[in-house]
Amino acid sequence: MELNRYETVERVIKKLDNKINKLLNEDILKSKELSILIDLRGIYIKEYEGLTRSKNTHEMFKKENGYGK
């Protein structure tokens, strides 16, 4: 399990959220930059969801079969 990757993706999503919120609160809207950040966030969300499924599957096997003990 790539726990480090999971945590890294989680941190990147939080940083992107902060940048997106900052752009939304500025007086002059930078739509191109905002669009890029939103697209990047979408990519990381998909990866995060995949890593979450992998983590959940790993935990399920660990509980059912004693795997990883």
C-alpha positions as CSV (number, residue, x, y, z in Angstrom):
1,M,0.0,0.0,0.0
2,E,1.3,3.4,-1.0
3,L,0.3,5.2,2.2
4,N,2.8,8.0,1.5
5,R,1.3,8.6,-2.0
6,Y,-2.2,8.6,-0.4
7,E,-1.1,11.3,2.1
8,T,0.7,13.3,-0.5
9,V,-2.3,13.4,-2.8
10,E,-4.4,14.4,0.2
11,R,-2.1,17.3,1.0
12,V,-2.0,18.4,-2.7
13,I,-5.8,18.5,-2.8
14,K,-5.9,20.7,0.3
15,K,-3.3,23.1,-1.2
16,L,-5.3,23.3,-4.4
17,D,-8.5,24.0,-2.4
18,N,-6.7,26.8,-0.6
19,K,-5.4,28.3,-3.9
20,I,-8.8,28.0,-5.5
21,N,-10.5,29.7,-2.5
22,K,-7.9,32.5,-2.6
23,L,-8.5,33.1,-6.3
24,L,-12.3,33.2,-5.7
25,N,-11.9,35.8,-3.0
26,E,-9.7,38.2,-5.1
27,D,-11.2,41.3,-6.6
28,I,-9.9,40.5,-10.1
29,L,-10.9,37.0,-11.2
30,K,-8.1,35.1,-12.9
31,S,-10.4,32.6,-14.8
32,K,-7.6,30.9,-16.7
33,E,-5.6,30.1,-13.6
34,L,-8.7,29.1,-11.7
35,S,-9.7,26.8,-14.6
36,I,-6.3,25.1,-14.5
37,L,-6.4,24.6,-10.7
38,I,-9.9,23.2,-10.9
39,D,-8.8,20.7,-13.6
40,L,-5.7,19.7,-11.6
41,R,-7.9,19.2,-8.5
42,G,-10.2,16.9,-10.6
43,I,-7.2,14.8,-11.6
44,Y,-6.0,14.5,-8.0
45,I,-9.5,13.7,-6.7
46,K,-9.7,10.7,-9.2
47,E,-6.3,9.5,-8.0
48,Y,-7.3,9.9,-4.4
49,E,-10.5,7.9,-4.9
50,G,-8.5,5.1,-6.5
51,L,-6.0,5.1,-3.7
52,T,-8.9,5.1,-1.2
53,R,-10.4,2.0,-2.9
54,S,-7.0,0.3,-2.8
55,K,-6.6,1.2,0.9
56,N,-10.1,-0.1,1.7
57,T,-9.5,-3.4,-0.2
58,H,-6.2,-3.8,1.6
59,E,-7.9,-3.3,5.0
60,M,-10.6,-5.7,4.1
61,F,-8.1,-8.5,3.2
62,K,-6.1,-7.7,6.3
63,K,-9.2,-8.1,8.6
64,E,-10.6,-11.2,6.8
65,N,-7.4,-13.2,6.3
66,G,-5.1,-11.8,8.9
67,Y,-3.0,-10.5,6.0
68,G,-0.3,-8.0,6.9
69,K,-0.1,-9.0,10.6
